[in-house]
Amino acid sequence: MNRVFRAAPRSRVCTVLAAAVVVVLALAAFSPTGTDSVRVTPAAQPVYPQVKTYPHIRVQENIDYSPSVGAPRQLDVCLPSKRDPSRAAILSIHGGSWRAGDKANINWRSVCQWLASEGFVVFSVDYRLAPQFPFPSAIDDVRSAVRFMRDPKTVKRDDIDPHRIGAFGGSAGGNLTALLGAGGVGGWTTGSRVAAVAELSGPIDLTAAGAKLGHVAPEFQQLELEYLGCARLADCPQAEAASPLYQVDDSDPPFFIGHSLDERIPLAQSKAMVRALRAHGVDTTFVTVKGTLHSIAMLNRDMRSRIATFLHAKLDG
């Protein structure tokens, strides 16, 4: 059921985008199985996040969310221009191979403001980085951030609905976003659970078996080992706990997964996650993009529209 969207004249862009949204909604109604995906061909050079600014979106910077050993963890909040009494919220989780990256990086600041321009209150989070802080430090911080979002003081200050929280991330942030969504059991409206997940290019199997899933490059395996705090994958019990693939069950929220066909993280990783989610009856949208673009480099106008449509459909209530 792969579909290819090709370049259109500028005068037809709005029509094409509207049709694309209809296609996504129609595909969702048919409950795809296995690794069926919507396949898209970028119509033009993608609009990279760093060249898109949103001067009307206000940003509250460096808010402490989780006191811990060393320094407290911080996040930024991007606020929609329209103030409503109860708004859906998104946790944005940056990439950087679990060892680099920052919420205020120009790329991820743009992501935060883009999602806020869609009407969501967006919490862009920093988390402890490897190798100084190996697994599970990062996912512990991310879960703490969700609990912070649900704190009554945060709910009142930022006018959010604690029952409508989603998550977005890319690359290592995609791994953490997927782990946040697949980890835990029970309802999606309490604790550190989320009601929708959108992730791009996330590595989902960090085990020795996962290294063969699409032939993960040796240099990336080394980054995984440093993140996990292991000398080798064959003797690394925490690798399974850090892999979203092994946490999937039928209590998981809806997932949106995007992946390029020929990028640095093997497509087989996302395909395995999609298979597992759909085998458990989890509502899963899978979009594959022709080319080599990784993570938020895929966020051209079409992909942004698809992700925003998904998040609105799952979180607007």
C-alpha positions in Angstrom: 0.0 0.0 0.0 3.0 2.3 -0.5 2.1 5.6 -2.1 4.5 8.0 -3.8 3.8 11.7 -4.0 5.8 13.6 -6.6 6.6 17.2 -7.3 3.8 19.6 -8.1 3.7 23.1 -9.4 3.7 25.8 -6.7 0.1 26.7 -7.5 -1.0 23.2 -6.6 1.0 22.9 -3.3 -2.1 23.6 -1.0 -4.2 21.1 -3.0 -1.5 18.4 -2.7 -1.1 19.0 1.0 -4.8 18.8 1.6 -4.9 15.5 -0.4 -2.0 14.1 1.6 -3.9 14.7 4.9 -6.9 12.9 3.4 -4.7 10.0 2.4 -3.3 9.7 5.9 -6.8 9.7 7.5 -8.0 7.2 5.0 -5.1 4.8 5.5 -5.6 5.0 9.3 -9.2 3.7 8.8 -8.0 0.6 7.0 -5.8 -0.5 10.0 -2.6 -1.4 8.1 -0.7 -4.4 9.2 2.9 -5.6 9.2 5.3 -2.9 7.9 2.9 -1.3 5.4 3.8 2.4 5.1 2.9 5.6 3.3 6.0 6.3 1.2 6.7 9.8 0.2 9.1 11.4 -2.3 10.1 14.9 -1.2 8.7 17.4 -3.7 11.6 19.8 -3.2 14.7 20.4 -1.1 13.4 20.1 2.5 12.8 23.1 4.7 15.3 22.4 7.5 14.2 23.4 10.9 17.0 25.8 11.5 15.8 28.1 8.7 12.3 28.4 10.0 11.6 30.9 12.8 8.4 31.7 14.7 8.8 35.2 16.3 5.2 35.2 17.5 5.8 32.1 19.7 6.9 33.0 23.3 9.5 30.8 25.0 9.9 30.4 28.7 13.5 29.2 29.2 15.4 27.1 31.7 12.7 25.9 34.0 13.8 23.3 36.6 11.8 20.2 36.4 13.8 17.5 38.2 16.2 18.2 41.1 19.0 15.6 41.0 22.6 15.0 41.9 24.8 17.6 40.4 22.5 20.2 38.8 18.7 20.3 38.4 17.4 19.3 34.9 15.8 22.0 32.9 13.3 22.5 30.1 12.0 25.3 27.9 8.3 25.9 27.3 7.0 27.2 23.9 3.6 28.7 24.2 0.9 29.1 21.5 -0.1 32.6 20.7 -3.7 31.8 21.5 -4.4 31.2 25.2 -7.0 28.6 26.0 -8.0 27.3 29.4 -7.0 23.7 28.7 -4.5 22.8 26.0 -2.9 19.6 24.8 0.8 19.5 25.5 3.8 17.9 23.8 7.2 16.8 25.3 9.9 17.4 22.7 13.1 15.3 23.1 16.2 16.3 21.2 18.6 13.9 19.5 22.4 13.7 19.6 23.4 10.0 20.1 22.5 10.3 23.8 25.7 12.2 24.3 25.1 15.6 22.8 22.4 18.0 21.8 20.5 20.7 23.7 16.9 21.9 23.9 18.0 25.4 22.9 19.9 24.2 19.8 18.5 26.3 16.9 17.1 23.1 15.2 15.2 21.9 18.3 14.1 25.4 19.3 12.5 25.6 15.8 10.8 22.2 16.4 9.5 23.5 19.8 8.1 26.7 18.2 6.6 24.8 15.2 4.6 22.5 17.5 3.5 25.5 19.6 2.4 27.2 16.4 0.1 24.2 15.9 -1.6 25.0 19.2 0.2 22.7 21.6 2.0 23.8 24.7 5.5 22.3 24.1 8.0 21.4 26.8 11.5 21.0 25.2 13.6 19.0 27.6 17.3 18.6 28.4 18.3 15.3 30.0 21.6 13.8 31.4 24.0 12.7 28.7 26.3 9.7 28.2 28.9 8.6 28.9 28.9 10.5 32.2 25.4 9.5 32.8 24.6 6.1 31.2 21.2 4.4 30.9 18.7 4.8 32.5 19.6 8.4 33.4 18.1 9.9 30.2 14.8 8.0 30.3 14.5 8.7 34.0 14.8 12.4 33.3 12.3 12.2 30.4 9.7 10.5 32.6 10.3 13.1 35.4 9.6 15.8 32.8 6.2 14.2 32.0 5.3 14.1 35.8 6.4 17.7 36.0 4.0 18.6 33.2 1.2 16.9 35.2 2.0 18.8 38.4 -1.0 21.0 39.3 1.3 24.1 39.4 2.5 23.5 35.9 -1.1 22.7 34.7 -2.3 26.0 36.1 0.6 28.1 35.0 0.6 26.9 31.4 -3.1 26.1 30.9 -2.6 22.5 29.9 -4.8 19.4 30.1 -2.8 16.8 32.1 -4.9 14.1 30.3 -3.7 15.1 26.9 0.1 14.8 26.8 2.1 13.5 23.8 5.7 13.2 22.9 7.9 14.0 19.9 11.6 13.1 19.3 14.2 12.3 16.7 17.2 10.0 16.5 18.3 9.3 20.1 15.4 11.4 21.1 13.3 9.1 18.9 14.5 6.1 20.9 13.6 7.9 24.2 10.2 9.0 22.8 9.4 5.4 21.8 10.6 4.1 25.1 8.5 6.6 26.9 5.5 5.5 24.9 6.0 1.8 25.1 7.2 1.6 28.7 4.8 1.2 31.5 1.3 -0.2 31.7 -2.2 1.2 32.3 -3.9 4.4 31.2 -2.2 7.2 29.3 -3.3 10.0 31.6 -1.4 9.5 34.8 2.2 9.4 36.0 4.8 9.4 33.1 2.6 7.9 30.5 1.7 9.7 27.3 -1.3 9.6 25.0 0.5 9.8 21.6 4.0 9.3 20.3 5.6 10.7 17.1 9.2 9.8 16.5 11.7 10.0 13.6 14.7 7.7 12.9 14.7 6.2 16.4 17.0 3.2 17.0 14.6 0.7 18.7 16.7 -2.4 19.4 20.0 -1.8 21.2 20.8 -5.4 21.9 23.3 -7.7 20.2 20.4 -9.0 18.0 19.5 -5.4 17.1 23.0 -4.8 15.8 22.2 -7.2 13.0 18.8 -5.6 12.4 19.7 -3.7 9.3 23.4 -4.0 10.1 24.0 -1.1 12.5 27.3 0.6 11.7 30.2 -0.3 14.1 30.7 3.4 15.0 27.1 3.7 16.1 27.3 0.5 18.1 30.2 2.1 20.0 27.9 5.1 20.8 25.2 2.6 22.0 27.7 0.9 24.3 28.8 4.2 25.9 25.1 5.1 26.4 24.4 1.7 28.0 27.6 1.6 30.1 28.7 -1.7 28.6 31.9 -3.0 27.2 30.1 -5.2 24.7 26.6 -5.9 23.6 26.8 -9.6 24.1 27.1 -9.0 27.9 24.8 -6.0 28.4 21.6 -6.9 30.2 20.4 -3.2 30.3 20.3 -3.2 26.4 16.9 -4.8 26.4 15.5 -2.4 28.9 16.8 0.5 26.8 15.2 -0.9 23.6 11.5 0.2 22.9 11.0 -3.0 20.8 11.0 -5.2 23.9 8.6 -3.0 25.9 5.7 -3.1 23.4 2.3 -4.3 24.7 -1.3 -3.7 23.9 -1.5 -0.8 26.4 0.7 1.4 24.3 -0.6 4.7 22.9 -0.9 5.6 19.2 2.5 5.8 17.4 3.6 7.9 14.4 7.0 6.6 13.0 8.9 8.3 10.2 12.1 6.9 8.6 14.1 7.6 5.5 14.9 4.6 3.2 18.7 5.0 3.1 19.7 6.9 6.3 22.2 6.2 9.0 19.8 4.3 11.3 18.7 1.2 9.3 15.1 1.2 8.2 14.8 -2.4 9.5 14.8 -0.9 13.0 11.6 1.1 12.5 10.0 -1.8 10.6 10.6 -4.1 13.5 8.9 -1.6 15.9 6.0 -1.1 13.5 5.5 -4.9 13.3 5.5 -5.3 17.0 3.1 -2.4 17.6 0.6 -3.6 15.0 0.8 -7.2 16.3 -0.4 -5.8 19.6 -3.2 -3.9 18.0 -1.6 -0.5 18.6 -2.7 2.3 16.3 0.4 2.9 14.2 1.1 5.3 11.3 4.3 4.6 9.4 5.8 7.0 6.8 8.9 6.2 4.8 10.7 8.9 3.0 12.9 8.4 -0.1 16.4 9.5 0.4 18.9 9.8 3.2 17.5 12.5 5.5 17.9 11.7 9.2 15.6 12.7 12.0 14.3 16.3 12.0 16.0 16.8 8.6 12.8 15.1 7.3 10.6 17.9 8.5 9.7 19.6 5.3 6.2 21.1 5.0 4.6 17.7 4.1 6.0 15.8 7.0 5.2 18.6 9.4 1.6 18.5 8.2 1.4 14.7 8.6 2.8 14.8 12.2 0.6 17.7 13.2 -2.5 16.0 11.8 -1.6 12.8 13.7 -1.1 14.7 17.0 -4.3 16.7 16.7 -6.2 13.5 15.9 -4.9 11.7 19.0 -4.8 14.6 21.5 -7.6 17.0 20.6 -10.6 16.0 22.7 
